[in-house]
Amino acid sequence: MFYTIIGFVAFFAVAIIGWAIAELKGKSCVYQMNEEEEAAEKNAAELLHKNGFNEMDIHDVVKNISTKGFQTT
């Protein structure tokens, strides 16, 4: 019983430390695009919108997917 509690506390401590490292790593490593990448992304977005692409919100998604199943005839 005593070893079980020690094992649980050790597992919990390792999990918290791993989570903290992952959070700090994500905040310390920030990627910034250069001018070429920003221009390429802007051109790609313009082409998508020119060809009729529109980003859907949740209401559009619900209208387009089958949430009620299939109707049998």
N, C-alpha and C positions, 0 to 999 in steps of 0.2 A: 504494500500500500504506500509506504513512504517513497519507494523508488518510482512509483507511478506519478506521484505528485511532483517529484523532482524532474522527471522526464517531461511532464506536461509544462512545467515552468520553463525548462530549458528550450523546449520546442517553441513556446510562446515568445521567449526572448529572442531566439534566432529569427523568428518570423517578423517581429517588430523591427529588429535591426536591418533585415533585408528590405523590408518595406521602406524604411527611412532612407537607406542608400539609394533605392530606386527613385524615390521622390526627389532627393537632392541632385541626383545625376540628371534627371529630366529638366530641372530648373537651371542647372549650371551649364548645360550644353545647348546653346541656342543657335539655330541655323538662320542665317540671313541671306536672302537671295541677292545676287548681283544684278546689274542692269540688264545683261543679256537674258538671264533667266526670267526676270520680270517682264521683259518685252515679249519673250516667247510665250509666257503664260497668258499675257494680254491678247496676243494674236490668236492663240488657241481658243480662248473664251469668245472672242469676236467671231471666229469661224463657226463655233457651235451655235451661237445665237443667230448668225446669218442663215444657217441651215435649218432653223426651226426648233432648236433645243430650248426648252424652258425648264428651269429647276422647279420641281414639284414640292409643295408643302404637304403636310400630313393629310389635309382634306382631299387633295388630288390623288394621293396614294391610295386612300381608302376607297375612292370612287373607282380606281383602275384595277384593284385586286379583287379576288373572289373571297369575300369575308363571310358569305352566307352559304357557301357550298355550291353544288351543281343542282340544277333543276332537272329532274327526270321527266320524260314525256311518255 
